[in-house]
Amino acid sequence: MSEQEKTVKKTSVLSNSLIWFGAGVSIAEILTGTYIASLGFAKGMAAIVLGHIIGGLMMFAAGMIGGRTGKSAMETVKMSFGEYGGKFFSLLNVLQLVGWTAIMIYDGSLAADGIFSTGSWIWAIVIGVLIIVWILIGITNLGKVNTIAMAALFILSLILFKVIFFGKGSANAVPDDGLTFGAAVELSVAMPLSWLPLISDYTREAEKPTQATAASVLVYNLVSIFMYLIGMGAVIHTGEYDIASIMVKAGLGIAGLLIIIFSTVTTTFLDAYSAGVSSVSIWKKINEKWAALVVTVIGTVAACIFPMDDITDFLYLIGSVFAPMIAIQIADYFILKADSKEDKTIGVANIIIWVIGFILYRLLMKVDIIVGNTVPDMIITVIICVVTGKLILRNNKKEIRNEQE
């Protein structure tokens, strides 16, 4: 294959689906599911599903912008926020992805060490090295590797589900920790929301952008719901918050270890890869693959050194940054059909609206809303953006008429 042919190689709907299947099979998703157990099975499941529907719709909108324009996630942000506005969000995205890389490796290494106690830092290095291998293989060449890995993960996840829900344990009363339904919805929205600044990095390379985006979002959210269910079910049916302990008790030694390691690798690979892509949006001379490798190394070192046991504040911070950002993009691209601001230094009006949306999100966190605070924050942000955009357009038309007269 020639270099020219390589550059135009596109990803199929199936390969995109497999990538996002891997993103959904995650220890972090299982751990977040454990936080929701205090609501009980019925209310907890309702919160998980509602949260993923909300997050999934936002993911689809973000993915469609990248798929239609052929731009990476952070390049699409420049269409609404201008060159330096886009770089600002690219920097925030790289920082959150470095954080995610470290958290995922940390969670994976602790869980692996719970099965085979050799020192969590050793497992962190093993996972880090495997992520580097995934990055070196490359996003368009992962087809067969991902197919094998996903098939194995799917089978092992089903085994884990069977152990939790059809094992010897019975439903336990989980102590009330004060978690409300709205807060549980927000924790469920948080995971798909964290992928908003990434999904276009993959849909931009799809042969069929609409189908690939729809399949990616559907597969990810279904798998993510399943992972949340496993985490919640583990607490309710076994009384265990530690997924590694459940695997050990169930005799899932090697199988459990494979679930932990490969689910961590396939998910964290996306974080590191997209950190590389976002780095290019900050400075064109950066090589995205080398940047992804650097992020993996930093994440691995951080996972070996720092404790990262409670990520709820991190999840809410991601929501407050990226929910108003995507709300403005949705308003700009789908409703206003505004001209791209890529050639401008900064989209001042949209940056101001984003600041309002960010502050509003933080304020809404103190209010118990049944659908969480992401939805009302985004609705208000979209309304402000549309009204402002139409006022600016009307003012521009007036100025043009005045000049003509």
N, C-alpha and C positions, 0 to 999 in steps of 0.2 A: 504494500500500500504506500502510495506517495505521501509526502508531507502535506500536500494540498488536500488530499482525500481525508487525512487524519484530522485536519482542522475543521472539516465540515461534518465529522462523525456525530450523529445524533443519538440520544438515548430513547429507548422504546418505552411504551406504557408499562410493560412488565418490569423492565429494569428500574424504572422510577418507583413502581409499587414495592419492589423488593428492598430498595434503599429505605423507603419510609416504613416498611415492616420492621427493618432493623432498628430504625429510630424509636419505634414504639416498644420493642422488647427491651426493657431497661430496668435495672435495679432501682434507679431514681423514681420511676413511675410506681413501682411496687411499694417503695418506702413512703411515697406521698399518699398512696392508697391507705396505708396503715394509720395515717393521721385522721382519716374520715370514719374510722371504725366506731367511734363513740356515738355516732348518729344512729347506729343500728343498720341492719342490712337494707331494708326497704328505702328509708330516707337517704342513706348513704349512696345507694345505687342511683336514685333519682338525681341527686346532686352531681354525681359523676357523669351521668349521661347528659344532663342539661348543660353542664360546664363544657363538655366536649363538643356539643352541638354549636354552642356559641363560639368557642375557639376554632372549630372546624370551618365555620362560615368565614371567619376572618382569615384563616389560612388560605382558603380557596381564593378570596379576593386578592390577597397578596401574591399568590402563585400565578394568578391569571395576568396580573400586570407584567410580571417578569416573562411569562410565556408568550404574551402577545408582542412585547417590545424586544425580546431577545436580550434583555439587560439583566445583570446580576441584581440581587436584592438591594444592595446599597446604591447601585447606579440608578435604580428606579426611584429611590428616595430623593436623588438630586433633581428629579423631574418636578417635585413639589417644594423642595427646600433650597434649591440652588447649589452651586458648587461647594461652597464652604459649609452650608447647612448639611449637605450630604456627607461631607468629611466628618462633621461633628457626630452624626449618627453612626457613621462607620467606626469611629473611634469607640463610641459607647458599645457598639455591637462586638468589636474585637475584645473589649474588656469583659463583656458578659460571657463571651465564648471561651476566653481563657479561664474564667470562673467556672463555667460548665465543664470544661475539660478536666480541671482539677477535681471538681466535685464528683464527676462520674468515675474517674480513676480511683479516687479515695473510697467511694462507696463500693466499687467493684473489688478493690484490694482487701477491704475489711471483710466483705462477704466471703471472698475466696479463702482468706486466712481463717475464717470461722469453720471452714470445712477441712482444709489442710494447713495446720498451723506451722508456718515456716517463717513468719514475720510479714506483716502487711506491706512493708516497703519493698520486699522481694516481688510480691504480686503486683504492686504498682508499677514496678519496672517491666515485668512481663507484659502487662496490659499496654503500657506505653510503647514498648517495642512492636507489639502486634498492630497498634494503631499506625505506627510509622510504616509498617509493611503495607497496610491498606492504602495509605496516602501515596506511597510509591507506585502501587499498582495503578492507581488513578481511577477517577469516577467513571470514565467510559469503558474501562477494561475490567470492571468488577463483576460483570455478568455471571459467569460460571462460578466464581468464588462465592458471590453473594447468594446464588441459588442454592448451593450446597449448605452454606452457613445458615440460611433462613429455614431450609427444610429441617435441619437438625434442631434449630432453636424452637421451631413450631412444635415438633414432636416432644421435646423436653419440657416446653411450657405446658403442654397438655398433661404430661405426667405430673408436673407440679400442681396443676389445677386439681387433678384427680386425688392426689395425696391430701390436699387441703380440704376439699369439699366432700370427698367420699372416703376419707380415712376414718380412724377410730374416734377422733375428737368430736365433741358436740358443741353446739352454740353456747357461748359464754356471754354473760352480761359484762359489757365493757364500761369501766367507770366514766362518768360524765366529766369531760375536760373543758366544758364551756364552749365547745365549737358549735357555731350556729349553722343552719342550712345554707345561708348566704355565703358564709366564710368557706364552707365546703365546696360550693359552686365555684368560688373564686380560686380555690386550690386546684380544681379540675380544669378551669379555664387556663390556668397559669402554664401548664405544660404545652398545649398547642400554641399558646401565645408566645412562648419562648422560641418557637420555630418561625415566627413571622419574618424576622430579619434574615432568614436563611432560605426559605423555600424557593424563591426565585433563582437562587444559585443553581438549582437543579432543573426547574421547569424551563429555564431559558435554553437548555440544551435538548429539549424534548422534540421528537419528530412531530408529535401531535399534542401541542401545548394544552388544549382544553381537556382532552381525555386524560393526559398524563397528570394534570393538576387535580382533576376530580378523583382519579384513582389513588394518587398519593395521599390526598386529604382523607379519603374514605378509609383506606388501608391503615394509615397511621392512627386515626382516631378510634377505629374499631379495636386495634391491637392495644392502644393505650388504655382504653376502657377495660379491656381484659386484664391488663397488668395492674391497674388500680383495683380491680375486683379481686385479684389474687392477694394483693397487700391487705385490703380490708378483710377479706375472708380469712386470711392467716390469723389475724388478731381475734376475730369473732369465733372461729372454730377451733383454734389451737391455743389461744391465749398468748401467742408468740409475736413479738414485734420484729424479731431478728429472723430474716428469711433464711440465713445460713443454718440456724438452729433447726428450723423446720426440715430443711433438706437432709441434715445429718440424722435427725430422728426418723426420717422416712427411708433412710438407707440410700439416699441419692448422692453418694460420694463423688465419683468421677462425673456422673451425669449432671449433678448439681454444680460442680466446678465448671463444666463446659457451658452451662446456662449463664453463669455469672460472667465468665471471661468473655465469651463471644458476644453476649448481649451488650456488655460494656464497650467492647471494641467497635461493634457495628453502629452504636449510637454516638459514641464520642468521636469517631472518625468524621461524622457530619459536622460536629462542632469545630474541630480543628481545620477541616477543609474549608469551611465557610469563613473562618477567621482569616485564612489566607486570602480568600476572594475579597473579603472586606478590606483587607490591608492594601490591596491594589487600588481600591477606591480612594484611599488616603494619599497614596503615592504610587504613581504608575510604574516606577522602576522596580518596585518590589516584585519578586517572583512568588506567585501564590502558593506553589508547592513547598518552597523553602520556608515561607512564612508559616504554613501549616505545620511543618516539622518543628519549627521553633516553638510554636504554641504548645505542641504535644510535649516537648521537653520541659517547658516551663510548668505545664499542668502536672506532669509526672513528679517533678521536684517538689511542687507545692503539696501534692497529695502525700508525699513521704514526710513532709515537715509539719503541715498545719492540720488541726482538727476541723472537720466540716460536717458536724453531725446534724445540725438543724438548718435547713435551707429555706424555711418559710419566708423569712425577711427578704432573702435573695429573690424568691419568686415574686413577691409583691413589688419589689423594686423594678424587676423586669416589666411587670404589668404597667406600672406607672410611667415608664419611659416609652414603651412600644405600643401600648393601646392607643394613646392619642396620636402617635405618629402614623399608624396605619389608618386611623379614622380620617386623618387629613388626606392621606393618599387616596383612600376610597372616594372621598368627596371630590377631590381634584380630578381623578381619572374617570370615574364612572358617572358622577352626577354633573359636575360643572364642565367636564371634558375640557379642562383648562389647558392652555398652551404650556409646553414644558419650560421649566425655569432653569434648565441645565446651563444655559449660556449666561445666567445671572450669577453674581457673586454670592448672594444670599436671598432667599425668599422671605423677606422681613415679616410680612403679614402672617404667613404660615408658622414661622418660628414663634411669634407672639401667641398665636392660637395654641401651639403645642405647649408652651409654658403654662397657659391657662388650663389646658387639659391635664398636664402633669400635676399641678397644684390641686385641681378638682379631684383627681384620682386619690391623692393622699388624704384629702378631706373626707371623701366618701368611704375610705377605709374605716373611719370611726362610726359609720352608720351601718346598721344591720339591714341590708336590702336582700330580699329573697332570691334575686337573680345575680347576686354579687355586685361588685362596683364597676366592673369592666364595661358592661352593657350601658348603664346610664352615662358613664364617662364618655364612651364613644358616641352615643346618640347626641349628647350635648355638644361635643367637639365637632361632629359632622354638621350640626345645625349652624353653629358659629361660623364654620368654614364656608358653608354654602351661602349664608347671608352676606358674609364679608366679601366673598368672591363675586357675588352678583352686584354688590354695591361698587366694588372696584371696577367691574366691567361697565356698569352704567356710567360711572364717573369718566372712564376712559372714552366712552362713546361721546359724551358731552364735550370733552376737550377736543376730540377730533372734529365735531360739528362746529365748534367755536373757531377753530383754526381755519376750517374751510370757508366760513362766513367772513 
